[in-house]
Amino acid sequence: MWYQERTDKHRDTVSPKYNLCCRKGKVQLPLLKDPPMLLQHLLFDNDVDSKNYQQHIRVYNMMFAFTSPGARIDKSVNDGRGPPTFKIQGQTCHRVGSMLPMPGQHPKFAQLYIYDTEHEIENRIRGIRNRNDINEEIVCKLSAMLHQYNVHAKSFRMAKERLQDAPVRDLRLKLISDRVSDGRVYNLPTVSEVAALIVGDVNTSSKRDIIMETRSRTLQRISEL
């Protein structure tokens, strides 16, 4: 919190009290779960690998992103003087493409979890411009950690195994937000026209499912991520 947001603004104090964030301590959030041991080591230790990860943590994080950021970027503010500035206009969002890259293109973002996984580490590092300081062993360990603990990485791995075992002409990956729903409502339509009746008001704050095509030239916008 900002110091000027303290409850008693008439007195200077080294131990200010705040009301907006926690109602003077009445609101208590549960503690975060401990990260995997590998991530704890990279974040808090002081060996060579940890220092490399801490120094380039944004690059490592971007390397394993499932989606790409979407925004209208104003580049006029970067005229070569002063530190780089990232200025956007309007709403930001995330975009996700198809599961497989188009012919002749390199895999990126979520495609790296499915396509050409035998060279996954090489493909991830190749997508970074300034990769001279990137440690290949750290990338390999982070990849194994995500495949072990991250539910989305596991979903993409299942789709990859499906493509390898029984290649199909049209495959979709759907991340269902509500697993208690009846699976029969997600069947593909058998006719060219489909109608739906929505009872009551549409709750715009509810989660949406994400469907990814096998190959596509367009990006799907994910506004709530």
C-alpha positions in Angstrom: 0.0 0.0 0.0 1.0 3.6 -0.5 2.0 5.5 2.7 -0.6 8.2 2.0 -3.4 5.6 2.1 -2.9 4.9 5.8 -6.0 5.3 7.9 -4.7 8.1 10.1 -3.3 10.7 7.8 -3.0 13.4 10.5 0.0 11.7 12.2 3.4 10.5 10.9 4.2 7.0 11.9 6.8 4.3 11.1 4.1 1.6 11.5 1.1 2.8 9.5 -2.2 1.0 9.5 -4.3 0.5 6.4 -8.0 -0.3 5.8 -8.4 -0.7 2.1 -6.4 -3.8 1.6 -7.3 -5.9 4.7 -9.7 -3.9 6.9 -7.1 -3.5 9.6 -6.1 -7.2 9.5 -9.6 -8.6 9.6 -9.1 -10.0 6.0 -6.6 -12.9 6.0 -5.7 -14.6 2.8 -4.5 -18.3 2.7 -0.8 -18.8 2.3 0.5 -19.6 -1.2 1.5 -23.2 -1.8 5.2 -23.9 -1.9 6.6 -24.0 -5.4 8.4 -27.1 -6.7 11.9 -27.7 -5.3 13.5 -26.8 -8.6 11.8 -23.4 -8.6 12.6 -22.7 -5.0 16.2 -23.4 -5.7 16.3 -21.1 -8.8 14.5 -18.3 -7.0 16.2 -18.2 -3.6 19.7 -19.9 -3.8 22.9 -18.2 -4.8 24.7 -20.7 -7.0 25.5 -20.1 -10.7 22.3 -21.5 -12.0 20.2 -19.5 -9.6 21.9 -16.3 -10.4 21.5 -16.9 -14.1 17.8 -17.6 -13.7 17.2 -14.6 -11.4 19.0 -12.3 -13.8 17.1 -13.5 -16.9 13.8 -14.5 -15.2 11.6 -12.6 -17.6 13.2 -14.4 -20.6 12.7 -17.8 -19.0 9.1 -17.0 -18.1 8.3 -15.8 -21.7 10.0 -18.9 -23.1 7.3 -21.1 -21.6 4.2 -18.9 -22.2 1.2 -20.6 -23.6 -0.3 -17.5 -25.2 1.0 -14.3 -26.8 0.0 -10.8 -25.5 -2.4 -8.7 -27.5 -2.5 -5.0 -27.3 -2.3 -1.8 -29.4 1.3 -0.7 -28.8 2.4 2.9 -29.1 6.0 2.8 -30.3 6.3 6.6 -30.8 7.6 7.1 -27.2 10.7 5.1 -27.9 12.8 7.7 -29.8 16.2 6.3 -28.6 16.5 8.6 -25.6 16.0 7.2 -22.1 15.0 3.7 -21.0 12.6 1.7 -23.2 8.9 2.3 -22.6 6.1 -0.1 -23.2 3.0 2.0 -23.9 -0.4 0.5 -24.8 -3.8 1.9 -25.7 -7.1 0.2 -25.0 -7.7 -3.2 -23.6 -5.0 -5.9 -23.3 -5.7 -9.6 -24.0 -4.0 -12.9 -24.6 -4.1 -14.7 -27.9 -3.7 -18.4 -28.7 -3.2 -20.0 -32.1 -3.6 -23.5 -33.4 -2.0 -26.6 -31.9 0.3 -27.1 -34.9 2.2 -24.4 -36.9 1.5 -23.8 -40.5 3.8 -25.5 -43.0 7.2 -23.9 -43.1 6.8 -22.0 -39.8 8.6 -22.6 -36.5 6.5 -23.6 -33.5 5.8 -21.0 -30.8 3.9 -20.5 -27.6 1.5 -23.4 -26.9 2.6 -25.2 -30.1 6.0 -25.9 -28.4 4.2 -28.2 -26.0 2.9 -30.4 -28.8 4.9 -30.0 -32.1 8.4 -31.5 -32.5 8.8 -32.2 -28.8 12.0 -34.2 -29.5 13.6 -30.8 -30.2 11.5 -28.8 -27.7 14.4 -27.3 -25.8 16.2 -26.2 -29.0 13.0 -24.7 -30.4 12.3 -22.7 -27.2 15.8 -21.3 -27.1 15.7 -20.5 -30.9 12.6 -18.3 -30.4 14.6 -15.9 -28.1 16.6 -13.1 -29.7 19.2 -12.6 -27.0 19.9 -16.2 -26.1 23.6 -16.1 -25.4 23.1 -16.0 -21.6 20.3 -18.7 -21.6 21.3 -21.9 -19.8 20.1 -24.9 -21.8 20.2 -27.1 -18.7 17.9 -24.7 -16.8 15.4 -24.7 -19.8 15.4 -28.5 -19.8 14.7 -28.7 -16.1 11.9 -26.1 -16.3 10.3 -28.0 -19.1 10.3 -31.2 -17.1 8.9 -29.4 -14.1 6.0 -27.9 -16.0 5.1 -31.3 -17.6 5.0 -32.7 -14.1 3.1 -30.1 -12.2 1.2 -27.8 -14.6 -2.3 -29.0 -15.6 -2.3 -27.1 -18.9 1.1 -28.6 -19.9 -0.3 -32.0 -19.1 -3.4 -31.3 -21.4 -1.2 -30.3 -24.3 1.0 -33.4 -23.7 -2.1 -35.6 -24.0 -3.0 -33.9 -27.3 0.6 -34.5 -28.5 0.4 -38.2 -27.6 -3.0 -38.4 -29.4 -1.4 -36.9 -32.6 1.5 -39.4 -32.4 -0.5 -42.5 -31.7 -3.4 -42.0 -34.2 -3.0 -39.0 -36.5 -6.3 -37.5 -37.5 -7.3 -35.0 -40.1 -9.2 -32.7 -37.7 -8.3 -32.5 -34.0 -9.4 -30.0 -31.4 -8.1 -29.4 -27.9 -10.6 -28.1 -25.5 -9.7 -26.8 -22.0 -13.0 -27.2 -20.1 -13.4 -24.8 -17.2 -16.2 -26.8 -15.5 -15.4 -30.5 -15.3 -18.7 -31.4 -13.6 -20.7 -30.5 -16.8 -22.2 -33.3 -18.8 -19.7 -34.2 -21.6 -22.6 -34.8 -24.0 -23.2 -31.1 -24.4 -19.8 -30.7 -26.0 -20.5 -33.1 -28.9 -19.9 -31.8 -32.4 -23.1 -30.8 -34.3 -24.5 -33.2 -36.8 -26.4 -30.5 -38.8 -25.3 -27.3 -40.5 -27.4 -25.1 -38.2 -27.5 -25.2 -34.4 -29.8 -23.1 -32.1 -29.4 -22.5 -28.4 -31.7 -21.1 -25.8 -30.2 -19.2 -22.9 -32.4 -18.9 -19.8 -31.8 -15.8 -17.7 -29.0 -13.2 -18.0 -25.6 -14.1 -19.4 -23.0 -13.9 -16.7 -20.1 -12.2 -18.4 -17.8 -12.9 -15.4 -18.0 -16.7 -15.8 -15.1 -18.7 -17.2 -15.0 -19.6 -20.9 -13.7 -22.8 -22.4 -10.9 -22.6 -25.0 -11.0 -24.5 -28.2 -7.8 -24.9 -30.3 -7.9 -26.1 -33.9 -5.3 -28.4 -35.4 -4.0 -25.8 -37.8 -5.2 -22.3 -38.3 -3.9 -19.0 -39.7 -5.8 -16.9 -37.1 -5.4 -16.3 -33.4 -8.1 -16.7 -30.8 -8.5 -13.9 -28.3 -8.7 -14.9 -24.6 -9.7 -11.7 -22.9 -10.2 -13.1 -19.3 -6.6 -14.5 -18.9 
